[in-house]
Amino acid sequence: MAVTVPRIKLGTQGFEVSKQGLGCLGMSTSYAPRKPEHEMIQLIHHAVNSGVTFLDTSDAYGPHTNEILVGKALKGGIREKVQIATKFGVVLKDGKMEVHGEPEYVRAACEASLKRLDVDYIDLYYVHRIDPLVPIEVTMGELKKLVEEGKIKYIGLSEPSVSTLRRAHAVHPISAIQIEWSLWARDVEEELIPACRELGIGIVPYSPLGKGFLSSGPKLVQNLAESDYRKVFPRFQPEHVEKNKVIYERISKMAARKGCTPSQLALAWVHHQGDDVSPIPGTTRTEHFNENIGALSVKLTPEEMTELSDLADAVEGERNVFMKSTWKYADTPLVYEPNQPSLSYERV
C-alpha cells in the first residue's frame, strides 16, 4: 500500500515541504561503499515520485560533488516539484575544517552552488556552521540581499545557539534550523526547540536514525568499511557500543509489538514531535527509502512516546566527533554594531 507523504510549512514565510525529506550526503561522500551515480539519480527520482520532494545537500559534501549530483537529478522537468536545501560556510582546507561567514564569501558560495545545481534559485539556504569571527548580523545581511535578488527564497541556520538564532531572526526571518534530533540526540529539547516554536521557525532533524545505529544496532558498526566516516564517532566506539546496543534492543522489541521496523519506529518518534518538523534521513538504497517513508504510517500513543523518550537516559558517548554538543557552543562572541563603517576579520 502506497504511503501518502503529507506537506507541512517550515517557518511563517510560506515555505512548504514534504513531511519527510531526503538527506543526500551519503550519495557522494562520508559513507561507504559508493554507489554508481546513475543509481543515486534514480533514487532521487523515486523519492520525488513518492512525494518526498525536500532534498538536502551542501557545498561541503564531496566537497561540491553532491550538489552536482543533485543538479543532474533535477534535469528533465522536476525542478519545480522539489525544494532544494543547501548550505555554505564549511571549508575543508589542508585536511582541516574552516568556517566562513564573511559577506563576500556568502555571495561567492551562493553563486557557486547555483552553478553546480544548475538552478536559478535555492529554496532554503543554510548557514552550515556559525563563523566565530563574523557577527551573525553581518552574514545575515548578505543573505537578506540574496533573498531580495531572488537567488534564494528562504534562510536557515544549522546548529545555531539560541542567542545566535534570535539575533539572526531579528535581521531577517529564519524559516528553518537544521539540528541533530533523534531518540539518542535530545539535548536540543531544553532550549533550542522551544525558541524555534516561540519564533515560528521550522525544524529539520538530520541523522534521525542515529547515523544508522537505531536501524541496525551493533551489526552496523561491525560492518562499516574502513573509509566510512562513522567509524570515528564516539558512540560507535567499542567501549560505548556495548551499552548503546541496549537502546537498539528495546526499540526492536517495541517495533516487533507494533508490526514495524526499528527504523520506522525511531523515525515515527521524530514525526510525532510536531507538524513543524521534517526529518531528512539519508540512504543510498531504494528499499531503505521505502522503509523510511513507511514511518509516516506508524502511530504512537503518549505512553509509547514516553517509553521511547526514556531511552535517551541510556546513551553513552558524545553525539558529535567534531565538537561537544555543537549547537550550545556555536554562539559568536562578537557584538554587532550597526553603524560600524567597516569590519575586518583576521584568521589564524
C-alpha positions in Angstrom: 0.0 0.0 0.0 1.4 3.4 -1.1 2.3 5.9 1.6 0.9 9.4 1.3 3.5 11.9 2.3 1.9 14.9 3.9 3.0 18.5 3.3 3.9 20.9 6.0 5.2 24.5 6.3 8.5 25.4 7.8 8.6 28.9 9.3 6.0 31.6 8.8 7.1 32.8 5.4 5.1 30.1 3.4 7.9 27.6 2.8 6.1 24.2 2.1 8.0 20.9 2.1 7.2 17.2 2.3 6.8 16.0 5.9 9.9 13.8 5.4 12.9 14.9 3.3 15.9 13.1 1.8 19.4 13.7 3.0 21.7 13.3 0.0 25.1 13.4 1.8 25.8 9.7 1.7 25.2 9.5 -2.0 28.5 11.2 -2.7 30.7 11.1 0.4 31.3 10.0 4.0 29.5 6.6 3.9 30.9 3.6 2.1 30.9 1.9 -0.3 30.0 4.4 -3.0 27.1 3.6 -5.3 27.0 4.5 -9.1 25.8 8.0 -9.9 23.0 6.8 -12.1 21.6 4.7 -9.3 21.6 7.7 -7.0 19.8 9.8 -9.6 17.2 7.1 -9.9 16.8 7.1 -6.2 16.2 10.8 -6.1 13.6 10.5 -8.9 11.9 7.7 -7.0 11.8 9.8 -3.9 10.2 12.7 -5.7 7.7 10.5 -7.4 6.8 9.1 -3.9 6.1 12.5 -2.6 9.4 13.2 -0.8 10.4 16.5 -2.5 12.6 18.1 0.2 16.2 17.4 -0.9 19.1 18.3 1.4 22.7 18.8 0.2 25.7 21.2 0.9 28.7 22.6 -0.9 30.8 20.8 1.7 29.5 17.3 0.7 32.2 15.9 -1.5 33.1 18.8 -1.4 30.9 20.0 -4.2 30.1 16.6 -5.9 26.8 16.1 -4.0 25.4 19.4 -5.3 26.5 18.4 -8.8 24.7 15.1 -8.4 21.5 16.7 -7.2 21.7 19.1 -10.1 21.9 16.3 -12.6 18.9 14.6 -10.9 16.9 17.8 -11.4 17.1 17.6 -15.2 14.0 16.6 -17.1 11.4 18.8 -15.6 11.3 18.0 -11.9 12.9 21.3 -10.6 9.5 22.9 -9.9 8.4 19.8 -7.9 11.3 19.9 -5.4 12.5 22.1 -2.6 16.3 22.2 -2.6 18.1 22.9 0.7 21.9 23.5 0.5 24.4 25.0 2.8 27.6 27.2 2.9 30.3 28.1 5.4 32.2 24.9 6.0 35.5 24.8 4.1 37.9 21.9 4.1 41.4 23.2 3.7 44.6 21.2 4.1 42.7 18.5 6.0 41.2 20.9 8.4 37.7 22.5 8.7 37.3 26.3 8.5 34.1 28.2 8.9 33.4 31.3 6.9 30.6 33.8 7.1 32.0 37.0 5.5 29.6 38.8 3.1 31.8 38.3 0.1 32.2 34.6 0.9 28.4 34.2 1.4 27.8 35.7 -2.1 30.5 33.7 -3.8 29.4 30.5 -2.2 25.8 31.1 -3.3 26.8 31.8 -6.9 28.9 28.6 -6.9 26.1 26.5 -5.6 23.6 27.9 -8.1 26.0 26.9 -10.9 26.7 23.4 -9.6 23.0 22.8 -9.0 22.3 24.4 -12.4 19.2 26.3 -11.0 18.1 29.9 -10.9 17.4 29.9 -7.2 17.9 27.9 -4.0 14.8 27.2 -1.9 16.4 27.1 1.5 20.0 28.3 2.1 21.5 27.4 5.4 24.5 28.8 7.3 26.1 25.4 7.7 28.1 26.5 10.8 28.3 29.8 12.6 31.6 31.8 11.9 33.0 32.8 15.3 34.8 35.7 13.7 31.9 37.3 11.9 28.8 38.7 13.7 25.8 36.7 12.6 24.1 40.0 11.7 26.7 40.6 9.0 26.3 37.2 7.5 22.5 37.6 7.6 22.7 41.0 6.0 24.2 39.4 2.8 21.7 36.6 2.9 18.9 39.1 3.1 20.3 40.8 -0.1 20.3 37.4 -1.8 16.6 36.9 -0.9 15.8 40.3 -2.3 17.6 39.5 -5.5 15.7 36.2 -5.9 18.8 33.9 -5.7 17.5 32.3 -2.5 13.9 32.1 -1.2 14.3 31.2 2.5 17.1 31.3 5.0 18.1 28.6 7.5 20.7 28.0 10.2 22.4 24.7 11.0 23.4 24.0 14.7 22.9 27.6 16.0 22.8 28.6 19.6 19.6 30.2 20.9 21.3 33.6 21.1 22.6 33.4 17.6 19.2 32.2 16.4 17.4 35.2 17.9 20.0 37.7 16.6 19.8 36.2 13.1 16.0 36.2 13.1 16.0 39.9 14.0 17.8 40.7 10.8 15.6 38.5 8.5 13.1 35.7 9.3 14.7 32.3 9.7 12.5 29.7 8.1 14.2 26.6 9.5 17.0 25.3 11.6 18.8 22.0 11.0 19.9 20.1 14.0 20.6 16.5 15.1 17.5 15.3 16.8 16.6 11.6 17.4 15.9 9.1 20.1 19.6 9.4 21.2 20.2 13.1 20.5 17.9 15.0 22.8 19.9 18.0 24.1 18.2 20.4 21.7 14.8 20.0 23.5 15.7 22.1 26.6 16.3 25.5 24.9 16.6 25.4 21.2 13.3 23.7 20.2 11.2 26.0 22.5 12.9 29.0 21.0 12.1 27.8 17.5 8.5 27.4 18.4 8.3 30.8 20.1 9.7 32.4 16.9 7.8 30.3 14.4 10.8 28.6 13.0 10.7 25.1 11.4 12.9 22.2 12.5 14.8 19.9 10.2 16.4 17.0 12.1 19.4 15.3 10.5 20.6 11.9 11.5 17.2 11.0 12.8 18.2 7.3 12.8 21.4 7.9 14.8 23.6 7.6 11.6 22.1 4.1 11.1 22.6 2.7 14.6 18.9 3.0 15.5 18.1 1.0 12.4 20.7 -1.8 12.6 22.3 -1.7 16.0 25.8 -3.1 16.7 26.0 -5.0 13.4 26.1 -1.7 11.6 29.3 -0.8 13.4 30.8 -4.2 12.9 30.3 -4.0 9.1 31.5 -0.4 8.5 34.1 -0.1 5.8 37.4 1.5 6.8 36.7 4.6 4.7 33.3 5.1 6.4 33.5 8.3 8.5 31.1 6.9 11.1 33.9 4.7 12.4 35.4 7.7 14.3 32.1 8.8 16.0 32.3 8.4 19.8 29.1 6.4 20.1 30.4 3.9 17.6 33.5 3.1 19.6 33.7 -0.4 21.3 33.5 1.0 24.8 30.2 2.6 24.0 28.6 0.2 21.6 28.1 -2.5 24.2 25.9 -0.2 26.3 24.2 1.6 23.4 23.1 -1.7 21.9 20.5 -1.8 24.8 18.7 1.1 23.2 18.5 -0.7 19.8 17.3 -3.9 21.5 14.5 -2.0 23.3 13.5 -0.2 20.1 13.5 -3.6 18.3 11.2 -5.1 20.9 8.6 -2.3 20.6 8.8 -2.4 16.8 8.0 -6.1 16.8 5.0 -5.5 19.0 3.8 -2.8 16.7 4.5 -4.6 13.4 7.0 -2.2 12.1 10.8 -2.0 11.7 13.2 -0.3 14.2 13.9 2.4 11.6 10.2 3.1 11.2 9.7 3.3 14.9 12.6 5.7 15.5 11.5 7.9 12.7 7.9 7.9 13.8 9.1 9.2 17.2 10.6 12.2 15.4 7.5 12.8 13.2 5.3 12.8 16.4 7.3 15.8 17.7 5.0 18.1 15.7 3.9 19.4 12.3 6.8 21.9 12.2 9.3 19.0 11.9 10.6 17.4 8.7 13.4 14.9 9.3 15.8 14.1 6.5 17.0 10.5 6.8 19.6 9.7 4.2 20.0 6.5 2.3 21.5 5.0 -0.9 19.1 2.2 -1.3 15.5 2.3 -2.6 14.3 -0.4 -0.2 15.6 1.6 2.7 13.9 4.7 1.4 10.6 2.9 1.1 11.0 1.6 4.6 11.7 5.1 5.9 8.6 6.7 4.4 6.6 3.8 6.0 7.3 5.6 9.3 4.7 8.2 8.4 2.0 5.5 8.9 3.2 4.4 12.3 1.0 5.8 15.1 2.4 6.2 18.7 0.4 6.6 21.9 1.5 9.1 24.5 2.7 6.2 26.6 4.7 4.8 23.8 6.3 8.2 23.1 7.3 8.4 26.8 8.7 4.9 26.7 10.8 5.7 23.7 11.9 9.1 25.1 13.2 7.5 28.2 15.8 5.6 26.1 17.9 8.7 26.0 19.0 8.2 29.6 20.9 5.1 28.5 23.0 6.7 25.7 26.8 6.7 26.1 29.4 8.8 24.2 29.3 12.3 22.6 27.0 12.6 19.6 29.4 14.6 17.5 33.1 13.9 16.8 33.8 17.5 15.7 32.6 19.4 18.8 30.8 18.7 22.0 27.1 19.5 21.8 27.8 21.7 18.8 24.8 24.0 19.0 25.5 25.0 22.5 28.9 26.4 21.5 28.0 27.9 18.2 27.5 31.4 19.5 29.7 34.2 18.1 31.4 36.2 20.8 31.4 39.3 18.7 29.0 42.2 19.3 27.4 43.7 16.2 27.3 47.5 15.9 25.1 48.6 13.1 26.9 51.9 12.5 30.4 50.4 12.1 31.9 51.9 8.9 33.8 48.7 8.1 34.7 45.3 9.5 37.8 43.2 9.1 38.2 39.5 10.1 41.6 38.1 11.0 42.1 34.4 10.8 44.9 32.4 12.4 
